[in-house]
Amino acid sequence: MDGSECSRLGNQLRCEKGERVIECSRHGETTLRNCASCADFLPLPPMKEFTWAVAVTTCPRPNGKDYLPETLASLAEAGWFCPDVFTDSHKSLGAFGNFYVAMTTLAMRFPQASAYLYCQDDVRFDKDTRTCCTSILSEPKTRRTLHVLSLYWPGGRLMDHEIGVSTQRDNGWNSPGACCYAFSAWGLRDLLSDPIVLRHRWRGHSAAIDGCVGEWASKYGGIWHHDPPLSEHTGEVSAIWTK
């Protein structure tokens, strides 16, 4: 196999002993290792232009501080222009509600997007963030298996290894930081319809986006992180964390 991917593969189903099990239209399910030597391997056609849909969530802060203009300017410098801004003016949705509404709206408005970016209103990005994220999410090895990439990690670097490496961490409900996520197209569709996510609000959670996303991502081995992080949190606290 020349590094391309089989077009018969579907979404990732689960992880078994550290290996990803993926849907296969020919054999029901398979692993990447088995797929590489399969006689029915059918190369995936080259990816067309990689497109993004972007959502920024915001709401009024008690101290009146408005970080949104700085975040939008930073997004533009990073390569993302004209994002959709979702304002919870009366704080009736709460952090999780606004997140879910924003990402559902993006999925309905831009169903053909290659990837979806979510960020809160107080995030600053590295200038090459879009280029970096596009490279990671369009890589043949991750086009089916990477569901969500977190661009934020509290406290700087994750671990001591080569700079620029993406790593997967399964922290479940204790996953830190929901400032900014990049979802693959198949990842977002799975997230929005997953029972874990749908039950989150009905269980009384109006915030805890990171816990919910982390718990969902555990099915696929956890959330991916770029090291060092590609963004930083500029606000002192989320505007809607308590709602």
N, C-alpha and C positions, 0 to 999 in steps of 0.2 A: 504494500500500500504506500502511496507517495505522500501521505500526510493529509489527503483529502478525506472527506467523510462520506459515509454511505447514505444515499438518498432514501433508503428504506427505514431509517431510524426515526422514531417519534420522540416523545418527551421522556425524561428520566422518570422511572417508576419508584425507585428506592435505592438504598445502599445496603450491600451485604458484604460484611467483612472488609469494609473499606473500598469495595468495588461497586461502581455504578451499574445498575440494571436499567436498561433502556428499552422502550417499545420498539418492536421490529415488525414491519408489515408482512414480512415473509415467514418469520419464525416465531412470532408472538412476542418474545422478549430476548434480549441478548446483552452482552457486555462489550465494551469497546475492544477488549483483548480478543474475544471470539470473533467479533465483526471484522477485525483486521485480517484474519486468515480465512474468512468465509468465502466459499466459491460463488455465492450469490451477491458479493459486494458490488454495489452500483454507485459510482462516484457522484457526489452532490454537485450540481452545476454551480459555477461561480456566483457569489453573492452580488446582487445588484447594488446600486447606491445605498449606503447605510444611512438611514434617516432616524431622527430623534423627535419625540414629543416630550415637552417639558412642563411640569407643574410646580408652582411655588405656592405654599400655603401661608396665610398670615391672618392676624387679627389684632385689634387694638391692645396695647400693653398698658398696665396700670400706671407706669411712670411716664407714659406719653412718648417714649423713645421709639423712633421709627427707623429700623434697620433696612427696610425693604429697598429703598433706592440704592444703597451700597451693594446689596445682594444682587440686584438686577444688573448693576454695572459690572460686578465681578463675573456674573454668568456670561455677559456679553464678551468680556475679555477672555473667558475660558472657551468661547466658541459657540455658546447657545444664545440665540437672539429671540426676542418676542415670545417669552414663555407665557403660558396661561397662568394667571394669578387667581387664586381662590381665597376670597376674604370671608372670614366668619365674623361678620360685623357685630353681631349680638352674642357671640360665644355660645350659640345654641347647639352647634355641632360638636364642639370639643376637638381636641387634637386628632384623635383617631377618626372621628366622623369626617372631619375636613380632609384628612388624608385619603380615606376610602372614596369619598365623593370626587375628589380631584383625580385620583387614578382611574376610577370607573369612567369619568368623563373623557379623559385622554384616550382610554381604550375604545370608547364608542366614537369619538370624534376623529381619531387617527388609527383606525384598525390595521392599516398596512405599515405602521412604523416598525422599524427594526428593533428599537429599544425605547425605554421610557425613563425619564429622569424625574425624581421627586426630591425637592429640597424645601426646607423651612426658610423663613424670611430673614434669618440672621447667620448666613453662611458666606465665607469667602473661599474662592477657588484658586488653585494654581492655574496659570495661563494656558497650559497645554492639556487641561483636564479632558476636554472633549476628544481630542486626538488620542489620548491615552485610553480612555474608556472605549472608544470605537475599536481600537486595536485589540483590546482584551475581549470584548464581546463578539467580535467578528472572527476571532481565531477559530480555525476548524475544530480544534480539540474542545472548545468551550461553547460552540454554537448551539449545542443541544443540552449541555450539562450545567452551564452556569445560569442560575435563575436570578440571583440578586448579588450585586456588588456594592458594598458599603464604601463610600468615599470619605468616611469620617471615623476616627478612632480617638477617644479621649486620652490626652497625655502624650501624643506623638507616636513614635514608632511602635510596632507590635512586638517585634522580636529581633534578635541579632542574626540576620542573614543578608543575602545580597540585596542591595537597594533596587527597587523597581519590581520586585517579585510580588505576585498576587498569591495570597494564601487563603485557605478555607478554614473557618473556625466554627465549631458547633457549640455555642454557648446557650442555645435554647432560649428560655424565657429571660435569662440573664444577659442576653446580647446587649451591648452598650451602644447608645447613640443613634437616634433616628434622624439626624440632621439632614442626611442626604443619601439616597439610594439610586442606583442605576439598575433597572430591571430589564432582562431580555424580554422579547415579545411573548414567548411561551411561558416565561416565569411570571409575568404580570397576569396573564390569563388564568394561570393556575392559582395564583394568590387570591384573586378576586372571587373565585368560586369555591375556595377551600372551606370546609366546615369549621376549621380552627379559626379562620379569619371572620367568617360570618357570625360565629357564636361570641366573638370577642366583645362586641358592644352589648349584646343581649345578656352577657354575664355581668354587666355593670361597669365595664371598663370604658371610660371616655378618653383615656390617654394610653400610655404604655404601647406606643407604636413599635418601639424596638423589641419589646418582649413578644408581641404578637408576630412580627416578621421573623424574629429569631426562632420561635416555636414552630412556625410553618416551615422555615428553611431547614429545620432539623431533619425533615423527611428526606432531604437531598444532600445531607452531609454538612449543612450549616451555611452561613453567610460567607461570601468571598470578600476579602479586604485587600486593598492595595497598600503596600508598605514602601515608603511612608504614605500616610493619608494624603488624599488629593484636595482636601478642604479643611477648614477650621471653623469652629463655632465662635461667632463674634458677640453674641448676646450673653447677658448674665444669666438668663433663664428663659425657657420657652414661654412665649406669650400666652399659650393656651394649655400649659402642662397641667394646671390644676382643674381644668374644665373637661 
